[in-house]
Amino acid sequence: MQFEVWAPLTDRVALRLNGAAYEMSPDPAGPGREGWWTVEAPAADGDRYGFVLGGRSAADDADPADDPDDTAPVRPDPRARRLPDGPDGLGAVVDLDALRPTAESPRVPLQDAVLYEMHVGTFTPEGTFDAAAARLPHLTALGVTHVELMPVCPFPGRHGWGYDGVAPWAVHEPYGGPAGLARFVDAAHTAGLGVVLDVVHNHLGPSGNHLPAFGPYFTDAHHTPWGAAVNLDAPGSDEVRAYFLGSALAWLRDYRIDGLRLDAVHALVDGRALTFLEELAAAVDELAAETGRPLFLIAESDRCDPRTTTPRATGGLGLHAQWNDDFHHALHCALTGESQAYYADFAEAPLAALAKTLNRAFFHDGTWSSFRGRSHGRPVDRRRTSAHRFVGYTQTHDQIGNRALGDRLSASLSPGLLACAATVALTGPFVPMLFMGEEWGAGTPWQYFTDHPDPELAEAVRTGRRREFAAHGWKAEEIPDPQDPATRDRSRLDWDEPAREPHARLLAWYRTLVALRRTHPDLRDPDLAAVRVAFDEARRWVTFRRGDLRIAVNLSAEPATVALGRNGVRVLASWEPLEHPGPDGRVHLPGESAVVLGP
C-alpha cells in the first residue's frame, strides 16, 4: 500500500505503521508534487499508522517506541479516514471498497427537496449512526426527501455540535466511524432519502489540530473569529485548497452523499481570481456529470449576495443554493415580537419584511442594517434567479442553539402559531428545511454543549459563553454549562412525544403540508416574481399566492377575515375547522391558524 503526505516544512518524514518505522522519500513525480513524501508498506484495514516529521532517520532505529530518547511525536495523517482514538491518536487504514454504500441514491433534485437537519449525537438517546438509521421510517412517513447531517468529522471528546472538527477526511468514532456513516447512507438511500453533509472549511477546532506541523494550512495574513485564516490565497495555498476540495469530493464519491452544506462561506478569506468556492462548485458539477447523480452545494452566508448562487458562466460562484436567514429573521420576529441583536432590523414591521422576503428572497438588498451600522446586501434579479437557490426555515441548529437557553419556538409559542410557521415555510417559494423535532413541536431544548478533555479549554468555553450572555442581562448561573453532561442530555429528542398531544396533531399537520408540496407543482414553482403577497401588519395576517393555490395565515389570537381575490376555491388543508370561502372570495380565519386553498 502506498502512503503519502504533504509536509513541505521538514526535510525528513517517517511512517510509523503497527510499531514499525519506514523512511519516506520525496515524491519523484516532479513539478506539482513538491513537498510530498511517499513510501510503500504492507498494510490492511484497521492497521494503525502516523507520521514523524523531522528528526533522525527512521532507519537509525528500527523500533523507535523502544528508544526513550526518541521524543518526536507521531502525528495522525491529515487525510486519515479513521481516527479510532480521537484527533490526537493514530490513524487507521480504511478499506473504502469494503464499506462503500451499495443502495442507489434516490436522485431527488434540490428544487424538489424537503431537507431535515439532524445532529447525530442528540437525534437519539444512543447518539450513533445506527440508532439514527433505525428512526428513518419516521422521516419517510413525514415525507422529507433529504437528511442533512450536522458535521461528523472528529472533534475532541465524545459530545459536541461538530463545528470544532479537526480532521476533515475522517468520521467521528463515537458516532460509528466510517463504517457507521456508510451504513447510515445505505439505509437512507434504501428508504428513498438523500443525504446532505454539513462540512466546515473556514476553520478547525481549537484542540487536536495537527495541520500546522505539516504545512502552511493557515495564514496570519487574514484573521477570522476563530483566529488565523485557512490559507486559501497565500504561498502554499494550492495544496491547501486541494486538501479541502479533495475532502469535499470524498464525501460525495466514497460515501455517495448527495450534497454538502458549506459552513459560513463568508469567513473563507480568499483573494485569488479563481476562488476556492468556484473551484469546488466546478469540481462537484463535474462529479455529478460523471456519476449521473444530482449533487449540490448549499452555502451558509450572511452576505445577502445573490452572486453566491449565480452560475459561474455569468460571473457568480456557482453554488447551487444558500441558506436564507433574512426569511427566518422576518418570520421569527412576526411570530415572537423579539427585537434583540440582528432581529432589530426586522422587528419594526415584521410582516412587511416577511412579505418582501417571500417574493424578493432578501430583506437586505442594499438596505440599511441597524445591527451592522451600514447598508447591506444586494438585490436578487428575479428574472434570472430561481427561488430554489434559497433554503427557507423556521428553525436551525444556529437559531436555537445560539440562544442563551437553547429554547425552541415551541417553548414560547402555541401549537397554532407553530402550525402557522410551518405553513409559511413549507408552502413558500424556497427549498424548505426542518430542524429535527420541529415537526412535532419538541419540548426538549437544543443547547450549546461541548466535551473538551483539556480543562483549560473547557473553562475558557464555559466562562466565554457566560460572559457573552452577561452582556445581554443574563446571570452566569442561568446559562447552561456547555461541559456539563446534563446539557447534552437535555438536548436529546424525546421520542415518546410524537404520540402525545399536542405533538401528534402538529406532526400530522407537517405531514399534510409536506404531502401538499409533493403533489402540487405550484408549491415548487421557482418564479419569485409570481409570488403575490398581501398582509395587514396591525391585524397580523398574511396571504400569498402560489400559482392556483392561496395560503392564508393568521398570527393574531383574534379571528380575521381575509379577501383572497377570487371565489371557486376549496380548502385543501386547514389547521382549524374552516368553511369554504363565500362567493365574495373572503375567508374567515380563526385566531392562530392557517389554511391552504386550491381549485
C-alpha positions in Angstrom: 0.0 0.0 0.0 1.3 3.5 -0.8 1.3 6.0 2.0 1.8 9.7 1.1 1.7 13.0 2.9 2.3 16.7 2.1 4.9 18.0 4.5 6.9 20.9 2.9 8.2 22.3 6.1 10.5 19.4 7.0 13.5 17.6 5.4 12.6 14.2 6.7 9.4 12.2 7.3 8.9 8.7 8.6 5.9 6.5 8.6 5.1 4.6 11.8 2.9 1.6 11.0 2.0 -1.1 13.5 5.1 -0.2 15.5 7.5 -0.4 12.6 9.3 2.6 11.0 9.6 3.3 7.3 11.7 6.1 5.9 9.7 8.2 3.4 11.1 9.7 0.2 10.3 12.9 -1.6 7.8 12.2 -4.3 9.7 11.5 -7.6 6.8 12.7 -9.7 8.3 16.1 -10.2 6.7 19.5 -10.6 3.4 19.9 -8.8 4.4 17.4 -6.2 6.8 19.5 -4.2 6.6 18.8 -0.5 5.0 15.4 -1.0 6.6 12.3 0.7 5.8 8.7 -0.2 6.6 5.1 0.8 5.2 1.6 0.1 4.4 -0.6 3.1 2.3 -3.7 3.7 -1.0 -2.7 5.4 -4.5 -3.9 5.9 -7.9 -2.5 7.0 -7.6 -1.3 10.7 -3.8 -1.0 10.8 -2.7 1.9 12.9 -0.3 4.5 11.5 1.1 8.0 11.7 3.9 10.2 10.7 7.1 11.5 12.4 8.3 14.9 11.0 11.9 15.8 11.1 14.5 14.3 13.5 16.8 11.4 12.6 16.3 8.8 10.0 13.8 6.1 10.9 16.4 3.6 9.7 18.6 4.5 12.7 16.0 2.9 15.0 14.0 0.0 13.8 11.7 0.2 16.7 11.6 3.9 17.9 9.0 3.0 20.5 11.7 1.2 22.5 14.1 4.2 22.5 13.4 6.6 25.4 15.4 9.4 23.7 13.1 9.4 20.7 10.6 12.0 21.7 9.4 13.2 18.3 5.6 12.9 18.3 3.8 10.5 15.9 1.1 12.7 14.3 -2.0 11.4 12.6 -2.3 11.6 8.8 -4.1 14.8 7.8 -6.0 12.7 5.3 -6.7 9.9 7.7 -10.2 8.3 7.1 -10.4 7.0 10.6 -9.1 8.1 14.0 -10.2 5.4 16.4 -8.7 7.2 19.4 -9.7 10.7 18.5 -7.9 13.6 16.9 -4.6 13.1 18.9 -4.4 9.3 18.2 -3.0 7.3 15.3 -5.0 6.9 12.1 -6.3 3.6 11.0 -6.2 2.3 7.4 -9.8 2.1 5.9 -10.7 -0.2 3.1 -13.1 2.1 1.3 -14.2 -0.6 -1.2 -15.5 -2.7 1.7 -17.7 0.0 3.2 -18.9 1.9 0.2 -22.7 2.0 0.3 -24.4 -0.1 -2.4 -28.0 1.3 -2.4 -28.9 3.6 -5.2 -29.2 7.3 -4.5 -32.9 8.5 -4.8 -31.6 11.2 -7.2 -34.1 13.9 -6.0 -33.0 17.3 -7.4 -32.6 20.1 -5.0 -35.6 22.0 -6.4 -37.9 19.1 -5.3 -36.2 18.7 -1.9 -37.5 19.0 1.7 -34.5 19.0 3.9 -34.3 17.7 7.5 -31.4 18.9 9.6 -30.1 16.3 12.1 -27.5 16.2 14.8 -26.5 12.5 15.1 -25.4 12.8 18.8 -28.8 14.1 20.0 -31.3 12.7 17.5 -31.5 9.5 19.6 -30.5 8.6 23.1 -27.7 6.5 21.8 -26.3 9.2 19.6 -25.0 6.9 16.8 -25.4 6.5 13.1 -27.1 3.1 13.6 -29.6 4.4 16.1 -30.4 7.3 13.8 -30.9 4.9 10.9 -33.4 3.0 13.0 -35.5 6.2 13.1 -35.6 6.8 9.4 -39.1 5.4 9.0 -40.3 8.5 10.9 -38.7 10.7 8.3 -40.1 8.7 5.3 -43.6 9.0 6.9 -43.0 12.7 7.4 -42.3 13.0 3.7 -38.9 14.8 3.7 -36.5 13.9 0.9 -33.0 14.5 2.4 -31.4 14.2 5.8 -28.9 17.0 6.4 -26.3 15.7 8.9 -24.5 18.3 11.0 -20.7 17.8 10.9 -19.4 14.3 11.6 -15.7 14.9 11.5 -13.7 14.0 14.6 -13.5 16.5 17.4 -12.0 16.2 21.0 -14.2 14.4 23.4 -17.4 12.4 22.8 -20.1 15.0 22.6 -20.3 18.3 20.7 -22.0 20.2 17.9 -19.3 19.1 15.4 -18.1 22.5 14.4 -14.8 22.0 16.3 -13.8 19.3 14.0 -10.1 18.9 13.2 -9.8 16.1 10.7 -11.9 16.9 7.6 -11.4 13.5 5.9 -12.4 11.3 8.9 -15.6 10.4 10.7 -16.2 10.9 14.5 -15.6 7.5 16.1 -18.3 7.7 18.9 -20.9 8.1 16.1 -19.8 4.9 14.5 -16.8 5.9 12.4 -16.6 5.5 8.6 -18.4 2.1 8.7 -21.3 3.6 10.7 -21.6 6.6 8.2 -21.6 4.2 5.3 -24.3 2.1 6.9 -26.4 5.2 7.6 -26.1 6.4 4.0 -27.0 3.0 2.7 -30.1 2.8 5.0 -31.2 6.3 4.0 -30.9 5.6 0.3 -32.7 2.3 0.7 -35.5 4.3 2.4 -35.6 6.7 -0.5 -33.9 9.5 1.3 -30.9 11.6 0.1 -28.1 12.6 2.5 -26.6 16.0 2.8 -23.5 16.6 5.0 -22.5 19.8 6.8 -18.8 20.5 6.2 -16.6 23.2 7.7 -13.8 24.7 5.6 -13.4 28.1 7.3 -11.6 26.9 10.5 -10.6 23.9 12.5 -11.2 23.4 16.2 -9.0 24.8 19.0 -7.8 21.4 20.2 -6.3 18.4 18.3 -5.4 20.4 15.2 -2.0 19.0 13.8 -2.1 20.6 10.4 0.3 23.5 11.2 3.1 20.9 11.8 2.7 19.6 8.3 2.4 22.7 6.2 1.1 26.2 5.7 -2.5 25.3 6.1 -3.2 28.6 7.9 -2.1 32.2 7.3 -1.7 35.2 9.5 -2.4 37.4 6.5 -6.1 37.1 7.4 -8.0 36.7 10.6 -11.4 35.2 11.3 -13.5 34.9 14.5 -11.5 31.6 15.1 -8.0 33.1 14.7 -5.7 32.7 11.7 -7.5 32.0 8.5 -7.3 28.9 6.4 -4.7 29.5 3.8 -6.6 29.9 0.5 -4.6 32.6 -1.2 -1.1 32.8 0.4 2.0 30.8 -0.6 1.3 27.1 -0.4 -2.4 27.6 -0.9 -2.6 25.4 -4.0 -2.1 22.3 -1.8 -4.3 23.6 1.0 -7.2 24.2 -1.4 -6.6 20.7 -2.9 -6.8 19.3 0.6 -10.2 20.7 1.4 -11.5 20.2 -2.1 -10.4 16.6 -2.0 -12.1 16.1 1.3 -15.4 17.5 0.0 -15.3 15.3 -3.1 -14.5 12.2 -1.0 -17.8 12.5 0.9 -19.7 12.7 -2.3 -17.7 9.9 -4.1 -16.7 7.4 -1.4 -19.8 7.6 0.8 -22.2 8.5 -2.0 -23.5 11.5 -0.1 -25.8 13.6 -2.2 -24.9 17.2 -1.3 -22.9 19.3 1.1 -23.8 22.3 3.2 -20.8 24.7 3.5 -20.5 26.4 6.8 -20.1 30.2 6.9 -18.6 30.7 3.5 -18.4 34.4 4.3 -15.5 33.5 6.6 -13.5 32.0 3.7 -11.0 34.8 3.1 -9.8 34.3 -0.5 -8.3 37.0 -2.6 -7.4 34.9 -5.7 -9.1 35.5 -9.0 -10.4 31.9 -9.1 -11.9 31.4 -5.6 -12.0 28.2 -3.7 -15.8 28.2 -3.8 -15.8 28.4 -7.6 -13.2 25.7 -7.9 -15.2 23.5 -5.5 -18.5 24.1 -7.4 -16.9 23.2 -10.7 -15.5 20.0 -9.3 -18.8 19.0 -7.8 -20.6 19.7 -11.1 -18.0 17.6 -12.9 -18.5 14.7 -10.5 -22.3 15.0 -10.9 -22.0 14.7 -14.6 -19.6 11.8 -14.3 -21.9 9.8 -11.9 -25.3 10.9 -13.2 -26.3 11.9 -9.6 -27.8 15.4 -8.9 -25.1 16.6 -6.5 -25.3 20.0 -4.9 -23.7 22.6 -2.6 -25.6 24.7 -0.2 -23.9 27.7 1.3 -24.4 29.3 4.7 -23.7 33.0 4.0 -24.6 36.2 5.8 -23.7 38.5 2.8 -27.1 38.5 1.2 -25.3 38.3 -2.1 -27.1 36.6 -5.0 -23.7 36.1 -6.7 -23.1 33.2 -4.3 -25.5 31.1 -6.3 -25.3 32.9 -9.7 -23.9 30.4 -12.3 -20.2 30.7 -12.9 -20.8 31.4 -16.6 -22.4 34.7 -15.7 -19.9 35.8 -13.1 -21.2 34.0 -10.0 -19.6 31.5 -7.6 -21.9 28.7 -9.0 -23.1 27.2 -5.7 -26.5 25.6 -6.0 -28.3 27.2 -3.1 -27.8 29.3 0.1 -29.5 29.5 3.5 -31.8 32.5 3.7 -31.5 33.9 7.2 -33.5 37.0 6.2 -36.6 34.9 5.7 -36.0 33.2 9.0 -35.5 36.5 10.9 -38.6 38.1 9.4 -40.8 35.1 10.3 -39.3 34.8 13.7 -40.0 38.4 14.5 -43.5 38.1 13.2 -44.1 35.1 15.4 -42.3 36.2 18.6 -42.1 40.0 18.6 -38.4 39.7 19.5 -36.1 42.7 18.6 -32.7 41.9 20.1 -29.4 41.7 18.1 -30.0 41.1 14.4 -33.7 40.9 14.8 -33.8 44.6 15.3 -33.6 45.1 11.5 -36.9 43.2 11.1 -38.8 44.0 14.2 -40.4 47.3 13.3 -42.6 45.9 10.5 -42.0 42.1 10.5 -44.9 41.2 8.2 -43.7 43.7 5.7 -40.2 42.2 6.0 -41.7 38.7 5.6 -43.6 39.8 2.5 -40.5 41.2 0.9 -38.5 38.0 1.5 -41.3 35.8 0.1 -41.0 37.4 -3.4 -37.6 39.0 -3.3 -35.6 36.5 -1.2 -33.5 39.0 0.7 -34.8 41.7 3.0 -31.4 43.3 3.0 -30.8 44.0 -0.7 -28.8 47.2 -0.3 -30.9 48.5 2.6 -29.7 50.0 5.9 -28.9 47.5 8.6 -29.0 49.0 12.1 -27.4 45.8 13.5 -24.4 46.2 11.2 -24.4 50.0 11.2 -24.2 50.1 7.4 -26.0 49.2 4.2 -26.1 45.5 3.5 -26.9 43.1 0.7 -27.6 43.2 -3.0 -30.9 42.8 -4.9 -31.9 39.4 -6.4 -32.6 39.5 -10.1 -35.9 37.7 -10.1 -35.9 37.2 -13.8 -32.8 35.1 -13.7 -32.7 33.7 -10.1 -34.8 30.7 -9.2 -36.4 30.6 -5.8 -34.8 27.2 -5.4 -31.5 29.0 -4.9 -32.6 29.7 -1.4 -33.3 27.4 1.6 -36.1 28.6 3.9 -36.6 27.5 7.5 -38.3 28.5 10.8 -35.6 27.0 13.0 -32.0 25.7 12.6 -29.3 24.5 15.0 -27.8 28.0 15.0 -31.1 29.9 15.6 -31.9 27.6 18.5 -28.6 26.6 20.0 -27.0 30.1 20.0 -29.8 31.4 22.2 -28.9 31.6 25.9 -31.1 28.6 26.9 -31.3 26.8 23.6 -35.1 27.2 23.6 -37.1 26.2 20.5 -40.1 28.1 19.2 -42.2 25.5 20.9 -41.1 26.8 24.3 -42.9 30.1 23.9 -45.5 29.7 21.0 -48.8 28.0 20.9 -49.3 24.9 18.7 -51.4 27.2 16.4 -48.5 29.6 15.8 -46.2 26.7 15.3 -48.6 25.5 12.6 -48.6 28.9 11.0 -44.8 29.0 10.9 -44.7 25.6 9.3 -47.3 26.7 6.7 -45.3 29.7 5.6 -42.0 27.7 5.3 -43.5 24.6 3.6 -45.7 26.4 1.1 -43.4 29.3 0.5 -41.1 29.6 -2.6 -37.9 28.4 -1.1 -36.5 24.9 -0.6 -37.8 24.1 2.9 -35.7 22.7 5.7 -36.8 21.5 9.1 -34.7 21.1 12.3 -35.1 17.7 14.0 -38.0 17.6 16.3 -39.6 20.7 14.9 -42.2 18.7 13.2 -43.8 17.7 16.5 -43.0 20.9 18.5 -40.4 19.1 20.5 -40.4 20.1 24.2 -36.7 19.5 24.6 -34.3 22.4 24.1 -31.2 22.2 21.9 -28.4 23.8 23.9 -24.8 24.5 23.3 -22.7 21.6 24.7 -19.0 20.6 24.5 -16.8 17.8 25.9 -13.3 19.3 25.8 -10.8 17.0 27.6 -8.5 19.9 28.1 -9.6 21.5 31.4 -8.2 25.0 30.4 -10.1 25.0 27.1 -13.2 23.7 28.9 -13.1 26.5 31.4 -12.5 29.1 28.7 -15.5 27.9 26.7 -17.7 27.9 29.9 -16.7 31.4 31.0 -16.7 32.8 27.5 -20.3 31.7 26.9 -21.5 33.1 30.2 -19.7 36.4 29.5 -21.3 36.6 26.1 -24.8 36.5 27.6 -24.0 38.6 30.6 -23.7 41.5 28.2 -27.4 40.9 27.4 -28.6 40.8 31.1 -28.3 37.1 31.8 -26.8 35.9 35.1 -24.0 33.4 34.9 -25.9 30.7 36.7 -28.7 30.9 34.2 -26.6 29.8 31.3 -26.3 26.1 30.9 -22.7 24.8 31.4 -21.6 23.5 28.0 -19.3 21.0 29.7 -22.0 19.5 32.0 -23.2 16.2 30.5 -26.7 17.2 31.6 -26.7 20.0 29.0 -26.3 17.4 26.2 -28.8 15.1 27.8 -31.4 17.8 27.9 -30.9 18.4 24.2 -31.7 14.8 23.1 -35.1 14.3 21.4 -37.8 12.6 23.4 -39.3 10.0 21.1 -42.3 9.5 23.3 -43.6 13.0 22.5 -44.8 12.4 18.9 -47.5 10.1 20.1 -48.8 12.6 22.6 -50.9 15.7 22.2 -50.4 18.4 21.2 -47.4 17.0 19.4 -49.3 14.4 17.5 -51.6 17.0 15.9 -48.7 19.2 14.9 -46.9 16.3 13.4 -49.9 15.4 11.3 -50.0 19.0 10.1 -46.4 18.9 9.0 -47.1 15.6 7.1 -50.1 17.2 5.4 -48.0 20.3 4.3 -45.1 18.2 3.0 -47.5 16.0 1.1 -49.1 19.1 -0.5 -45.7 20.3 -1.6 -45.0 17.0 -3.2 -48.4 16.7 -5.0 -48.9 20.3 -6.1 -46.3 21.6 -8.5 -47.4 25.2 -7.9 -45.7 24.9 -4.5 -42.4 24.1 -6.2 -42.7 26.9 -8.8 -39.2 28.6 -8.9 -40.6 32.0 -10.1 -40.1 34.5 -7.2 -41.9 37.3 -9.2 -45.0 35.1 -9.4 -45.4 35.1 -5.6 -48.1 37.7 -4.7 -48.3 38.7 -1.1 -50.8 40.7 0.9 -50.7 41.4 4.7 -52.1 43.5 7.5 -49.4 44.5 10.0 -51.8 45.6 12.7 -54.2 42.6 12.4 -51.3 40.2 11.9 -52.4 38.2 8.9 -50.6 37.5 5.7 -51.7 35.8 2.4 -49.7 34.7 -0.6 -50.4 33.1 -3.9 -48.5 30.1 -5.4 -50.0 29.6 -8.8 -53.6 28.4 -8.4 -53.1 27.9 -4.6 -53.8 30.5 -1.9 -52.2 30.4 1.5 -53.6 32.5 4.4 -52.0 32.7 7.8 -53.5 34.5 10.9 -50.8 35.1 13.6 -53.3 37.0 15.8 -55.3 35.4 18.6 -58.3 37.1 17.1 -60.3 35.9 14.1 -59.6 37.6 10.8 -61.5 38.0 7.6 -59.2 37.9 4.6 -60.0 38.7 0.9 -58.4 36.2 -1.4 -59.5 38.0 -4.6 -61.4 35.1 -6.2 -64.0 32.5 -5.4 -64.3 28.9 -6.6 -61.6 27.7 -4.3 -61.8 24.9 -1.8 -60.0 24.1 1.4 -57.1 21.7 0.8 -55.8 21.8 4.4 -56.5 23.9 7.4 -55.2 23.9 11.0 -58.6 24.8 12.5 -62.0 23.8 11.0 -62.8 26.2 8.3 -65.7 26.9 6.0 -65.1 27.3 2.2 -64.8 30.9 1.1 -68.1 32.5 0.1 -68.9 33.9 -3.3 -67.1 37.1 -2.4 -63.8 35.2 -2.1 -63.4 36.0 1.6 -62.2 33.5 4.1 -62.8 33.7 7.9 -59.7 32.6 9.7 -59.8 31.6 13.4 -57.1 33.0 15.6 -53.6 31.5 15.2 -54.5 29.3 12.3 -53.6 28.7 8.6 -55.3 27.4 5.5 -54.2 26.3 2.1 -56.8 26.7 -0.6 -56.9 25.5 -4.2 -59.2 25.0 -7.2 
